[in-house]
Amino acid sequence: MNIIGFIFTLIITIIIVGIVEKISKTKLPYGWIGNIIVGFIGGVLGQYVLGNTWGPSIFGVLIVQLFLGSLALILIGKWVMGLIAKNRG
């Protein structure tokens, strides 16, 4: 992957994770850096669980796997943060 492909991958990842944040009504810590991290980790997990041979892609980013992986990761993070807050107070 060249630098242009990497930049387009980052842009697509940020857009999809932003949509996931709006759907889950969750704000990630660390702002846009947190978005990128969750997007990449969610994309990798989504491809691992759902496979990387199907679904639409833009600039090599598998949209469905990235979306579902990021959504699952955000919801799990929200649940864990809720448990930590509940135990503290």
Buried (B, 14 or more C-beta within 10 A) or exposed (E): EEEEEEEBBBEBBBBBBBEBBEEBEBEBEEEEEBBBBBBBEBBBBBBEEBEEEEBEBBBEBBBBBBBBBBBBBBBEBBEEEEEEEEEEE
